[in-house]
Amino acid sequence: MDDREYHIYVHFNGGGKKKSVAGDGGGSTGTENVGESTGSSVQDAVANKLKKMVSFPAIKSTADKIINTRIAQVSLQTGATEYEERVSYVYNNASQTVGAGYALLSAGIVGGPAGFAVAGIALAATFVNKVVEISQKQRMLQLQQSMENISIDMARVRAGVSGRRAKDQ
């Protein structure tokens, strides 16, 4: 064991204007003295705080919940399950497009040209993934259709009709 003693001293020379720990860079700690400001700067401070609180992902999440609830009620109200699936498919694709556009835009703003390029590559990879997903689903539907046709043909053979329409054939 080490027999050394360590002492930590914290000094606070109070008073003065409150600052964030990291220095002047942030300005997001909420320690500005709003009471000493004029009316317009108070409005600006409130507007800036609201802009930080309300972001695109928060708005999109709320809109998704509302719209998905409405879509889920389509088959209950109309009885058309296929129509609900079609509406849901269209909305999901539109939502993904809007989200990808937002990601591309925000990456371009934050990262400059390099961020825009990285977001573009990620968007291209997502597009390729979507194309593969669609082609796999198409292949699966073709296989299911083929299996259904085989099943129908076997049922005809078992029933004894075997494609004949007249009794004397």
N, C-alpha and C positions, 0 to 999 in steps of 0.2 A: 504494500500500500504506500501511497504517496502521503507524506506528512505535511505537505504545504497547505496553507490556508489561502483562500481566495476571497476577496471582498469586492462587491459590486456597489457602486454609489450612483444614485440617480439624483440629479439636481434639476429643479424646475424654477426658472426665473420667470414667474407668472407675469401677467399683464401683456399688453400689446395686442396686435391683431392675431386672430387664430389662423394657423396655417396647417396644411396637410403635412403628414410625416415625411413624404417624399419630396416636398419642396413646392415650387410654384407650378410645376408641370400639369398637375391633375385638374384642380378646380372643381372636382366632382364630389367633394366631401360634405357639401351642404353647410359650410361654416361661414358663408359670406354674411356680412351684416346687412340684412335687407332693410332694417328699420331706418338706416341712415340714408337710404337711396331715395331718389325721386320716384314718382308714380310710374313713369314709362319704363324705368329700369327694373322695377318690381314686376311689371308685366312681362318684360323680356326674360327675367329670371324664372318666372312661373312657366312661360312658354318653353324655355330650354329644358326645365325639369320634366315637363309633360312630353317633350320630344324624346327624352331619354327613357321615359317610362313606357311609352307606346311605340313599339317597334313593329316592323313588318311581320316577323314570325308570330308575334302575339296576335296581331289582327288576323293573319292567315289561319292560325289555329282556331280562333273563335269562329271565323267564317266556315271553316271545315266542319266544325261540330254542328253548326246550324244547318248547313246544306246537307250533310250526311243524314241528319235526323229527318229532314224533309224528304230526301230520297228514299229512306227506309220506310216512309209512310205511303209511298206510291202504290205498292202492291196491296197494302191494307185498304186503301181507298178505292182503287180501281180493279184489283184482282189480277192485274197484268204483271206477273213476275218477270217476264221477258223484257217488258218495257222498263221496269225498275233496274234490271241488270244493264240494259243499254244506256240509261241515263247515268248510272253509276260509273260505267266504263268511260263515257264521254267526260264526265266531271273529273274523274281521277286523272285522265290524260291531260286535261286542261290545267289541273292543279299542278301536275308534275312539270308542265311546260312553264307555268308562271314561277314555280320554285326554282327551276333551272335558270330562268332569265334573271331572277333576283340574285342567285348565287353568282352568276357571271358578272352582273353589274356591280355587286358589292365587292367582289374580288378585284375587279378592274379599278374601283375607286380606292380600295385599301392598299392593294399591292402594286398598283400602277400597271405598266405593260407586262411585267413578269407575272403578276397575279392574274391578269386577264388571260395570259397564255396558259397558265396552269389550270384555270377554271375552264378554259376552252377544251383542253385535253380531257379533263374530267367529264365535261359535257359530252364530248365525242365518245368516251368510254361508256357513259350511261346510254347514249343512243344505240351503240352497238349491242349493249346488253338488252335493250328493249327489242331490237330487231331479232336477236336470238330467241328471246322469250316468245315473241309472236310466231316465229317459225316453228318452235317446239310445240306450241299450242295448236298450230295448224296441223302438224304431223299427228299429234294425239287425236284430234278430231277426225282425221282421215282414217286412222286405225280403228277408232270406235265405230265409225260408219261402216267400215269393212266387216268388223265383227258382227254388227247388227244385221247386215245383209246376209252373212253366212247363217246366222241364227234364223232369220226369216226363211231362207231356202231349206234349212233342215226341218223347220216346222211344216213346210209345204210337203216335203217328202213323207214325213210322219203322218200327215193328214191324208195322203194318198192322191192328192190332186196333181202334183208334179208338173204344174203348168198347163194341164189340159183344161179346156173349157167345156167340151161336149162330153156326154156320157158314153158315146159309142167309139171314142178314140182309143 
